[in-house]
Amino acid sequence: MATKFITPSWRMPKNSNQSKASNYSLDFDGTNNYILTDLTPDSYTGFSISAWVYADSLGSYNVVASQYRDNNPSNSAWFLETIGSNMAFGVVNGGALAYAQKAFSTSGWYHVVGVWDGSTVEVYIDGAASGSPVSISAMNTGTVNMAIGGLWNTGGTAVDNGFWNGKIGPVSIFDYALSTGSISALYNDGIPSNPLAVTKPPIAFYDLGQGSAYAEGSAGIVEPNLAAATGSTVFNFNNNPSITFSDDFFTPSGTVGGDGNFMQVCSISWWVKSNRAGSYSVIIPLSSTNYWALRIGPVGNMWFIAGSGGNYVKFNNVTANSINLYDNEWHHCMFTIPNDNNKNECRFFIDNQEITNTTTAGVTTGAGNNAIMSRLHLGGGILGNIEGTETSNLQVWLDTALNDTDIAKVYNNGTPLQSNIPQSDSLKAWYKLGLDTSTWNGNDWIIGNSTANYTTALNWPGVNGANYVDLSTGVQTALGASCTEVTLAGWFNITDITRNQGLFGFTQNGNYGRIQVAYNYNGGSPVIQFRMNTTWYQYGSFTPGSKWHHVAVVYDASDATPTLKAYLNGSPLSISADPSGWPASLDFTTAGQFHRVGWNVSNTAAAAANISNYGVWSSALTAGNIETLYNNGTPEENVSFSPVGYYKLDNTTTGIQNTGSASSADGTISGNVTQVDSFVSTLNGTSDGMNTANLVPSNLIKSIPYSGYSMDFDGTLDYITTSLDISNSSFTTSVWVKANSSGYASGGKYVPFNVQSDDTNGVNRSINQLYNGGGGGGTGLRPAMQTYEFGTNNFQYWFASDNNFLDGRWYNVVWTRDSSNSKIQCYVNGQLQTFTQFNSAGTTTALTDYGTNPSTPRSYSNVTIGAFKNHAGTISNNYLGKVSNCSIFNRVLSEDEILRVYNGGSPSDLTNLNPTGWWSLGADSYFNGSDWICPDLSTNNNNGTSVDMGAANLLGDGPDSLANGTSTNLDLATDLIGEAPGSTGNAISINMNSLARTGSTP
């Protein structure tokens, strides 16, 4: 971890330790220190506990963790403790206790693991088993919650004995038996690894010390259970959608109807979770011209179709290896073609196990050459679909068949490998298939290819006027007055395909420039256009879609016959008409000439596009040179052939600086040209038939959550006030809420987050609230917004769909108000809601996805958390329940941005969305003895101050944490230690609150 404030102190790991999973621990005194968690008794068929411990001394028994009542085994479940000089893990069945033990020492950090696999118990120290497992066939449910550092008494009323004397670091609970491979991965040669990254993540994870929070005067240290975080998102394929990546992804030597091989040497890896037994599920589908497929058969076996339905290899994983791909569990699949002339030599692995039992049919080389292995799609097609399946991390290596060692690395003990990919030079595409690499454009998901060298670009809004990047005169000077050779090349992604637009080049008022590249919609048959002096020339039609494209134009007048050649995505373009009268040279020094990106002459036909990596060369590049620049579909990291001007266009500062040879050629931005996230690759995918609901949370990849805390409001007096004013009447509010199970009056209004107009008569206010039943004919506790029409006391309520929030779950509620069209919209967990309008006249109107409030645009003040505060400062409608991560924006967020706020159910860092105000209500808050000070994490510093809230209002129960723990007789002022296994010398602040950090340095 980097330096971070977790109340009441700053945790400042030594630089060399910041990449480590754990740097802090808690020191237990062996007398009366323990942590009681909310992990309740449960029925297990397998169980494991992992903990890092350091014993100062050993008594007759010292407990690391347990769900055990002393001298009462029939009401106990398990324990991990020392017995004399041994570490023991025990399980109870009825009144019978069985435990395994192994010699243990003091004065050193050790990784201890207890495992029960349903029939035996075993204990491990630093990855080594005792070697003497003990049989026991079942585990009691138990009657007490898990305690860390102590043992329950016989009656189960208190933890009062067996206290641990020493330090304890990360503790994790798994509801299955860890494999020896997972135990080794957790031990990690003595440096704790992230337990959320094992094959199946834990059900509880307490990062003692690292995430511990404490407020002076509270009941004890708050320990959030971090295992509840989803941490990642994936796409499901409900409603049978598909994703198109490329129709010519593979390039086998064969040709349709000709000679050569049907297949190409390759490796294909993906992660899949499916419950669709009884039907075929096509992962990579067939088409009429692309007759190859990978599909799961009706009983859960994998099939490779090569050339026709009767030409296949079936891998009998269900009968031979007992691995059913329809068991609704995540599996890693790896398919390789080592020999492009023999389909029967292909190999298939599931979870790092090779399936060698196969059934083959048809010719070995693929059926004829009526169709070749060419396209890469996901889902759709024929011979089955992908309904009921979740998919993640699709990777393709070309001309390389991974070996067994490489495949084991990619499997990575059951979690997708995210770095140090084997044979990375041959990895042509990597689709992570989650929110972090995908973008919703309002109609489709754009699936980023993570092999792209650039993940940001510059965006032009498609508004005529002064929106461009001016590239000065340095490049023109370098090209000179009698230029006979020049090449322009760059990357573009059209965002409005119906708009004619200039992309880049040299233009001149009146003369229309010298040489320029543009896009022409051409009445629905888009073409690339090139201007030479005053004449436009059209080159070959293409489909822009939502794809990135690379374009190049080469002017060569070095011999008697001047030429103009053009290339799209590395391939030559045919010209629409024979050119005539090419000039013998070009003059780039004449007055009034512009060198710009995203601009056409006289500010007309401005770009509506993302543009990246534009360059100018003072030579006529060859077709081979252009192929090098194309670089298999992504810009080179270090561009070739020494351009005089080269602009990466990946940000608005260094991205417009010239990295070519011409001097005084840096760019300047005019107008609204902005940086956007986009994987610059021609191999990005585009969905068909998907919407935002196809993006779902997943536990396939987990990471330490951004925030695992919340503030608890009592519904009577508690609230937090801020000084934030909103000058723009278009806004977005977001709040995470978890309601109590009861206590809500019928028709009651409960306000977790509120903005109020600054009008003295209180009109035109807007409230983000939960409303229990009441108006509009709805039922249950559901999101609502209340507005008043300007100049009147006529109110309107906007009720979202009947989401009953009384189910003990966290919800993210987002409201938007657009002053340009008076639209009001509501999103719950990232999904746009239908809702009902109910006004002061008692009229109820059912609406679809938005309502209209015609109030005059106003500014807003009195942003309050946990209650409604009117213009006069009167408090009402106090919230009852937990609140976390409130944020407000002085603009309407896009659907894609709202999905990033939800982040699959796990609040994340909102910095890149530039909130106007953002209060996490977590461990970055600090208690000053009477009030909570809640820092505003935006750049505006409108900190919140609590009213009538005490130290106990901070809870380790956030949208990504459950079953939190609370300590007894532990105090972070004395018991937090800047030490963990393999990590020493870490600092802890004294008497410094969360506002002590400053951006001011010498």
N, C-alpha and C positions, 0 to 999 in steps of 0.2 A: 504494500500500500504506500502511496505517497503521503505527504503531510496532510493530516485531516483533523478537524476538531470534532470530537465526540464527547459530549458534555460529561464531566466538567473540565476536560483538559485537551490540549493539542497532543496528538500522537505524531511523533516525528522520527520515523525510522532512519537509520543511517543509510546514506545513498546506496551502498552496496547491498542493502537488504530490501530495497523498495519493491523489487520484483518478486519477493518471496510471499507465499500465501499467508504466513503467520509471523508476526514480529513481537507480539505481546502475549502475556498470560496473566492468570490470577494466582495469588499466593494465599493458600489456605493454612491456618495456624494450627490445625489438629485439635482444637479445643471446642469451637462451636460454629465454625464457618461452613456454609453449604449453600447450594442453589436449588430451589424447588422449581421444577418446570411444569408446564401445562401439558406435557406428554402423558396422556391418560392410558389406563390399562386397555389392552387390545388382545385379540387372538392372532397368534402368529403360527405359520407353518415353517418358517425359517426366520433367523434373527442374527444380527451382528451388531457389535459396538466397536467403534474405533476411538482411541483417545491418546493424546500425548501427555505424559506425566513425568514429574520430577519429584522424588520422595526425599525429604530431609531426614526422616527417620521412619522406622517401621515398628508398629505395635503388634498385638496379637492379631488384629485385623484392621485395615484402613481401606475405606471404600472410595473408589474412583467414581462410580455411578451405580445406581440400582433402582429396581422396582421390587423391593424386598422388605419384609417386616421381620425384625429380629425375633428369633425363636418362634416364628409363626409361618412355616413354609407353605402350608396349605392356602394361605392368602397372599403368597408371594409369587413372583415370576422369574426374576433373574438378578444376578449381581456381577460386578467386576470389581475385585478387591484383592488386597494382599492378605494372605494367611501366613503369618510368620514371615519367612524370607522368600515366599513364592507369590507370584501373581496368579490369581485364579479367576476363572469365569465359570459361573454356575447357573444351572437351569433347574426349575422345580416342576415336577409333574405330580399333582395330588399332594401327598405329603413327602414324596421322595425327592431328594436332592442329588444331583450329579454335577461334579465340577472337574475340569481339567486344570492343571497347574504347571508352572514352569518357574525355575529359579529367577529371582529378581533382585536388583541391587539399588542402593540409595545413591544420591549425589551424582545424578546424570539424567539427561533426557532420554526417555524410551517411548517407542510407539507400541502400544498394547492393543490387541484385538481379541475379542471373544466371538466365536462363531458357533451357532447351532443350526445344523442342516436338516432338522426334522427327525434325526435319529441319533446323532452324536454331538457332543460338545468338544471344542478344541480352543486352546488359547495360544496366541502368537505374541512374541516379543521381537521387535525390529525385524519382522517378516519371517521369523523362524518359528515353527510350530513346536509344541511340547513333545509331539510324537507319541503321546499317550492319550488319545481321545477316549471319552467315556460315553457309553450308550445311555440315551434317554429318549423316549419316543414321542413325547408331547411336552408342551409348556403351559403352565397355568396362565389364565388371563391376568390374574393378580387383582389387587384392590387399591393400589396406591399409585400416585404419579411418580414419574422418574425424579430422583434426587441426584445431584452431582456433589460429591464430596462428603456424603454422610449416609446413614442408614436409618430407616423408619423404626420406631419402637414397636413393641409387640402388638399394641392396639391400633397401630396405623394412624395415631393422632398427632405425631410430631417426629421430626428427624432429630434424634438426640444422642446418637452414638456412632462409633466407627469412623470418626472424622479423619479426613485426609490431611496429612502434614507435609506440605510441599506445594509445588506449582502444578497447575493443570492448564493445558492449552486447548486446542480444538477437540470437541467431542461430537461424534456423529453416530446416529442410529439408523440401521438399515432393516427393512422388513423382509429380508431374505439372507441367505448364506453367501457371504463374500467369497469369491474364488481366490485361489492363491495368487493369481495374476493381479487382481484388484488390490489385494493386501500389499503386494510388492509395490504397486503404483502409489498407494497411499503412503507407504513408508518412504519411498523415493530417496533411498540412500541417506536417510536421516534428516531430510529437509521436507517438512510437511507440504503435501500437494493439496490442491483444491478437491475436497471430497465430493463436490457437486459434479465433478468431471468423470466419475466412474461410470461403468456400463449402465447401471440403474441408480439414480441419485438417492441419497438418504431421505428418510422421512423426517429427520430432525438433525440440525447442525447448529451447534452453539460454539461460536468462535470466541472463546473466553479471552478477555483482555483486548483483543483486536476490535471487537464491536461492542464492548460493554459500555453502558451509559449509567450515570448516577447523578442525582440531584440532591444537594444537601438537605436533609430533613425528610427525604423519602423513605419508603419502607426498605429499600435496598437497591443493589445494582440491577439494572434491567438487561436481560440477555435475550435478544430476539432469536427466534428459530429461523435461520436463513434458508432452510431447505424447501420452504414453500414457494420460492421464486421460480417462475417458469424459465426466465432467463433467455428464452429463444422463441422464435415463431417459425412455423412451417406452413405449407399450403396443403389443404385437403382438396380432393378432386370430387367432392360431392357435386351432383348435377352434371357429371361427365364433361368437364371442360378439358382444354388442352393448352399446351404451350409450344409455340413454334420458335425454334432457335435458328436453324438454317436448313435450306433444302439441298445445299451442296457441301455439307460439313465434311463428309468422308470423300476421299478421292481415290478409289481403287483403280487399278490399272485397266479394268474392263470398261467397255463402252456398251451402251444399250444396243443390242443386236449385233455386236461385234466381238472382237477377241479380248482376251485378258481375264483377270481374276474378278469374281463377283465381290469378294470381301477385301478388307484392308486390315493389316496388322494393327491392333489397338487394344486398349484396356478401358473398361467402363465400370465406374463405381457409383453406387447410390445407396441411400438409406430409405427403407420402406416400412410402413406400418399399415396393415390391412386386415379387415375382418370380412372379406367378401367371398367366403367359401361357396362353392357351387357354380361359379361362373369364371370365365376367363377375365383376367385383368391385364391389359396391354400396357406395359411400362413405356417402351419405345415402339410405336405402332407401324403397321403396314400402310402402304398406299399403292395405287395402281402402277406407279413408276418407281417405287422404292420398296421392293418386296423383301424386306427383312424386318425382324421384330424380336423383342424380348418380352415375353408375357408369362404370367403366372397361370397355371392350369387350374381346373375346378377343385382339385384336392390340395392345392398348395405347392405343386412342383413348378420349377422354372423351365421354360422352353426357349430355345433359340430357333427361330424360323429363318431359313436361308434360301430364298429364291422362290419358294412356293409352300403352300400349306402342307404338302406331303414331303417336304424336304426339311428335316429338322433334327435337332438334338434335344432330347428331354433329359433333364437332370432329376434323378429320382431321390430328391432330398427327403421326402416324407417317409418313404419306405426304408431307405438305406440309412439315413442319418437322423430320423425322427425330428426334423426341423420343418415345421409347417409355416409357410409364409402367410397364412391366413389366421394366425393366432392373436392378432391385434397387439403384438409387441413389436418394438423396433428391431429391425435386422439390417446388418450391413451386407450388401451384395456386391460381388466383384466378378465381372465377366471379361475374359481375355481371348483374343484370337492370335495365337502365336504363329500360325501358318495361314497365309491368305489364300492358299490353294487347297486347304483341307478343313472343312467345317468340323469334322469329327475330332480334331485336335484341340478345339476350343475348351476352355476350362471355366469352371464356375465355383465360387466360394460363397458360403453363407457364414457370417460371424467367424471368419478366419478358418473355417473348415471346408476343405475341398470336397465337392460332391463328385465322386469318381464312378458311381453307379449310373450309367446312362443308357438311354434307348435312342438309337439313331435310325433314320430313314432317308431314302433318296441318295442322290449322287453326292460325292464328297466336296465337290467344288462349288456347289450352289446350282440351282436349276437354270441351265442355259445362260443367256445374257439378255433376256427380254427386259430385265430390270436389274439395276445394280444397287449396292449398298451406298446410299448417298446422304439422305437427309437425317437430321436429328430433331425429333419432336418428342414431347412427353404427353402421353395420354391421347385420347381421340383415336382416329384410324378405324380399321376394320379387324375382325376376328376378336372382338372383346373391347372393353373400355377400362377405365381406371377408377370408376365409381367406388366410394368407400375406402379410399386409400390416401394416406399422407406420405409425402415424399420430401426428402431433404438431401442436400449436398451431392448433386450429380456432377461427376468429374469424368473427363474423357482425355486419355493420352493417345496420340496418334503415332503410328509406326513404332510402337513400343508395347511389348507384352510384359507387364510387371511380373517379377519373380516372387517366390513365396515370402522372402524377407520383406520385400516392398509391400506386399499385400498385408502382412501382419502390421507393418507400420501404419498403413492407411486405416486399418481396423482400429488401432489405438485403444485396445482394451475395451472397446464398445462405445466409444464416443467419437464423433467426427473429428479427424485431425485438422487443425486450423493453421498450422505452420510447418515449415521444413518438410514439404511434400516430396516424396520420393520421385525421382525422374522428372523434376519440375520443368526441365527444358522441353520435354515432350508433352507437357500438360497443355492441351489446346484450349480447353474450356473447363470452368469450374462454376457451377451454379449452386450457390448456397441455399437458394429458395426460401428466403426469410425476409423480414422487414428491413434488416440492416443492409441488404444488397438489392432490394426491389423498391420500385416506386409506382404508386397508383396515379395515373394521369387523368383520372375522371371517368375513363371508359375501360381501360385495360391495365393489367400489371405489366410493367417493364422489368424483366428479370435480368439483373446485372451479371456479366461474366467477370468473375473475380480474378481472372488472369490479365485483365486490362491493366495497363501501366498507369493510367490516369483515372481517378474516380471523381473528379470535379471538372467543370467546364464553365464557360461564360454564357449567359443567356441574354438574348435580345427579345424585347417584349412584343415586337410586331406593331409598333406605333410609329407612324411617319413623324419625322422631326429629327431633332439632334440626339439620336440614340446610336452611338457608334464608338469604335475605338480608332482614334487617329494615330497613325504610325509615323508621324513627323516626316522629315525630308531626307533622313540619313540614308535610307535604302535607295531612294531615287538618285541621290548623288553617287552612290556606289555603282548603280547601273549605268549612269551617264547619259549623254546626249545622242550617242550612236550605238545603241545596244542591239546586237544581232542574235543574242541567245538569252533566254530567260525562262524560268520554270516557276510556276505558282502551284502550291499544293496545301491542302488543309482538310480538316475533318468537320463534318456538319451533321446535325440531327434536326430536321424540320419539325417544328411543333405546330405549325398551321399549314397543312399541305395545300390548302386552297389559295394561298397568298403567293403572288409573284414577289420575289425578293432578291436583293443583292446579297452576296455572301462575302467576297473579299476581292481586292485588286486595286488597280489604279484607274481613277476616273478624273474627268476634267469638265467643268461647266462649259456648256456651249459645244464643245468638241466631243462630249460623251466619253472621254478618257482614252486610255491606251490599251489596256488589257484587263479584263475583269471576268469573274466567275459569278454566275447567278443561277437561281432556280426559277423555273417557269411551270406553273400548274398546267398550262396548255390545254385548257378545257377538259381536264380530267385525265389527260395522258401526259403526266409530268416528264419534263426533260431537263437536262443540264444545259445551260446556255453559256457561251463565251463571247465576249465582245472584243473585237479587234478594231481599235479606233472607233469609228461611228457605226460599225456593222455588227449585228448579233448573229451568231451561228449556233444552231441547235444540234446537240449530240444525243443520240440514242435515248429512247424512253426507258424509264425505270420506275420501280415502286418505292417511294420514300418510306412509307409506313411510319413506325415509331423508331426506326433504326438509325444507327450511326453509319455514315458513309465517308469514304476517303475519295477526294477528287483531285486531279492534277491536270494542268494544261502546260504544254511545252511549245514555246515559240523558237524556231530555229531558222535563221536567215544567214547562216554561216557559209552556204554555198549559193549557187545561182538560182535555186528554187526554194524560196521561203516556205516553211510548213508550220501548221498549227495542229498539234496532236493532243488528244484528251484521253484521260483514263478515269474509270470509276471502279473503286475497290480493287485496284491492281490490274484491271483488264482494260484493253483499248476500247474506246467508244467510236462508233461510226458517225460521221458527220451527215447532216440532213441535206446539204447541198455542197457542190464543189466550190471551194473558195477561189476567188480571183483577186488579183491586185494586192496580194500580201505586200506590205512595205518591206523595203530592203533593210530597214533598221527602225528602232523605236527611240524616241526622245523622251526621257523621263525627267527632264530638267525644266520643261516649259512652265511658265507661270500659271497659277490657278489649278494645278494638278493636285489631286488628293490620293493618298494611300491610306485606305480605311478598311475596317472589318465591320460587316453588318450594315452596310450603307449603300444606297444607290445614288446616282447623281441627283442633285437638287432635293435631297431628303425625301425622295419618293421611293416606294417599294422597299422600305426598311425591313430588315430581317426579323422573322419570327422563328427563331431557331436557337439551338445550342451550338456553339462553335468551339473548336479546340485545335491546338497545335497547327498553326498556320505558318508557312515559310515561303521565302523567295530565294531562288538560286540564280546566279549570274551565268548559268550554263544551261545547255539543253540536255536534261537528264534523259537517259535511255529507258526503254521499257523495263529492263532489269533493275535499273535504279528505282523506278517507281514501285516495282514489286517489293523492293527492300523497304521503301518508305511505308508501304501498306502493312508490312510486318505481320502478316497473318491476321489482320483485322484490328490491330491496336497500335497507337502511336509508339514509335521507338522512345526508349528512355533517353538515349543520347542520339540525336538526329545525325544522319549520315550526309556526306557529300558537301560539307562546308557551306551552308547557306549564308547569304549576306544579311538576311533578316529572318529571324525565327522567334515565334511568340507562342509559348505553351498555352496561354489563355486558360489556365486552371485556377486563377484567382485574380482579384482586381488590383493587386500590388505587384508582386514579382512576376505574375503571369503575363503582364503586358510589357515587361522589359525584354529588350532584344538580346538573345543569346547567340546571334549570328555575328559576322565579322564587321558589319557596317557600324560606324561610329555615330553618335547623336541620333539614334534611331529607336529610342524607347517610346512606348505608346502612352497615350492619355485617354481617359474615358470621358465621353460626353453623354449626359443623359442617364437613362435608367438601364445600364448594363450591369448585371449582377452575377455573382457566383452561384452555381447550383450543383447539387450532388448528381452525378451521372457517370456510370462506368463507360468510358470511351472505348467501345468495342463494337464491331459489326456483328458479333455473335451474340449480342444480348437477345433474350427471348421476349416474346409478346404473347400474353394470354389470350384465349378465346373462350368466352362463356364463363369467365370468372368475375366475381365482384369482391368487395372488401370482406365479405363474410367467409371467403375461402382462406383467408389468413387466420390461423388459429394458434393459440399458445401451445408450447410443447416442452416436455422435460428432456428432450433428446440432448440438448446442450444446456447446462446450467452454469451460472457464474455468480459471484458474490453480488447481491443486489445493491442498487444505489442507495436505497433507504428502507430500513426495516422497522420504522417507528411511526407513531401517531400521537395525537393529543386526544384525550377523552373529555367530552363535554357532558355536563350533567343535566342539560335541558332547563335549567332554572336561572343561573346567574353567570355561568362561564362564557367568556368570549375573548377575542383578541382584536385589538384595534390597530389600524395602520394610518399613515398620513398620506396614502396614495390618492392622487387625483388622476382621472382619465380625461384627456382633452378631446379625444376622438370618440364620437358616439357610435362608431363601429367598433365592436369589441368581441373577444372570445373569453369565456371563463371556463376553467377546468378545476374540478375538485374530486378527490378520492374520498368516499364515505363508506362506513360500515355501521349499519343501524344496530341498535340493541334488539333483543328478541321481543320486547314488549315495552309498554309505557307510553304509547302514542295515542293521543285522544282522537276520536273520530272528527274529521274535518280540521285537525291540527296542522299548523304550518311550522316547519322546523328548518331553519336557515343555516346551512353549513358555510356559505360563502355569499357575500352580498356586495353589490354596487348600487349606490343611491345617487340620483341626480342632485345637482347643487341648487335646484330651485327652492326658494324659500317656502313655496306652498306645497312642496313635497310631491308634485306631479311628475309624470314621466320617469318613474323609478323602475328599476329592474332588479329582481330578486332571484337568485339561484336557490331554490328551496326544495325540500321534500314535503309532499302534501299527503296526508293520510285519508284516502277515500274522498268523500265529499263531492264538490262540484264537477260537472262534466260527465257524471254517470260512471266514473271510474271507481276502482277498488284498490286497496292495498296502498302501501307507502311507495310513492312514485315521484319522479322529478317534476318540478313545475317552475315556471317563471311568471312573475306578476308584473304587468306594466300599466301605467296610467297614461291616458291620452293628454297631450299637452294642453294646458289651460282649462282642464276640466277635472272632475273627480271620477270620471268614467274609467273603470279598470277592466283589464282583460287578464284572464289566466290562460296559460298555455301548459297543458298537461301532456307529458310524454306517454307512450304506450304503457299499459298496465304492468309495469315492472314492479313486482312486489319485493321490496328491498329487505324484508324481514326474514331472510334465509341465512343470516350469519356470514354472508360473503361481502367482499370488497367490490365496490363499483366505481368506475370512473364516469363522471357526468360532465359533459361539455355543452355549453350553450353559446350560440353565436347570434349576433345582431348586426345586420348590414344596413347602414344608414342610407346607402345609395339606392336600395330597393325596398327597404323596410322589412326585409325577411328576417324571421326568427327561426332557428333550427336547433335541434337537440340531438346529441349523440350519447349513447350509453355503451361503454366498453368498445368504443370506436365505430359503432354502427348507428347510422341515421335512423331516427325514430319517426313513426307516425304519431300524431297527437291530436288532442281535442282543445278547441278554443271555448272558453266559458267567460261571458262578460257580465258587467254589472246589471244588465237588464235580465239576466237569467237565461240567455240564449246559449245553446250548446251547438257547436259546429265541428263535425269530424273533418280532419285535414289529413293530407298525405305526408309530405316530407317537409313542409314549412308553413309558417303562419305569417301574416302581414300586420305590422303595427305601424300606423301612419304618423306616429308622433314626430314632431319637429326634432331634428337632431340636437342633442344637448351634450354637455360635458358632465362627468360623473366624479363624485368624491365619496368620502366615508366608506372606503373599501374595508369591510369588516368580516372576520372569520368567526363562525359559531353563533351568530345572531344577526338580526336586522337592526340597523342603526339608521334612523331617519336624519333629515337635515338639521333638526334641532338637537340631535344627540340622544334621543330617546331609544332605549333598547327594548326589543320585543322578539318574539318567535325564536327563542334560544334553541339551539340544536341539541339533540339527545343522541349521543353515539360517538363514534371515533371519526376523526378527520385527518387526512394526510395530503401533502403536496397540493396546495392551492396555487393556481397561477392565473394570470390575466394578461391579455394581449390587446394592444390598441389597434387591432385589425381583425379581420375574419380569417381564421386559419383554413387552409385547404383540407380536403378529406385526407390526403396523404399525411399532412402535418398532424391532424387529429389522431390518425393511427399511430403516429410516432409518440404522441403524448400518452396514449394507452399502452403502447409497447408490449402487447401481448399479456397485459395484466401485471406488469412490473414497472413502476415509475422509473424514469431514466433521467439523465442529465438533459435539461431543456435549454442549455446555453445557446445552442445553434439556432433555436427557434426565436431567440431574442425576446423573451417575455418582458412585459412592462413591470410586472411584479410576480414574485415566486417565493413561496414560503413552504419549506419541506415539512415543517412541524415535527422535526425529528431530532436526532442527536446533535445537530448543529445548533439547536436552541440551547440557551443556558438559563439557569434559575438564579436570580440575584438575591435570593433570600425572601422575597415577597412576590415577585412576578417573573413570568417567563419572558425572555427577550428572544424573539423569533426572527433571525436575520432574513432580509430580503435578498435572495440569491440572484436577482437580476442586477443590472448595472445602476439601478436607481436608488438603492439604499433606503427604501421605505420600510424599516424594520417594524415588526409587530410587537405589541406589548400586551400581555394577558391581563385580564381583570377577574378577580375572584378565582384564580386557578393556583393550585399548590404544586409542590414537587411531585406528588403522586400522579399528576395528570399525564406525564410522559409514559407511554406504554411501548413495550417491544412487540407491538401487534400492528404491522403495517400491511399494505397490499401485497407484499412479498414476504411476509413472515407470520408464522402461526405458532401456537404452543410455546410462547415465550417463557423465560424463567425469571425468577426474582430471588436475589440473594438474601441471606440472613447473616448479620454480623460481619459483612464484608464492606469495605469502604475503599473506593478507587484512589483516594488520597494516599493510602498506605499499602493497599493490596494489589494495585496495578503494577506489573513488572515489565520493564522494557526488554524482555528476554523471551525467547521461544527457541525450540529446537533449531540449531544451525543459525541463530540470529541473536546477536548481542550488541550492546552499545546503542540501543534505541532510546530516544529522548522522550520525556513527558514534561509538559509545561506546568508551571506553578502560578496560580493567580492570574491567568490569562484567559479571557473569554473568547468567543468565536469572532468578535469584531476586532481582535488585536492584529489580525493579519492585514498587511497593507501592500499595495502594488508599488509603493515608492521604494526605490533602491538607489544606492549611489550610482 
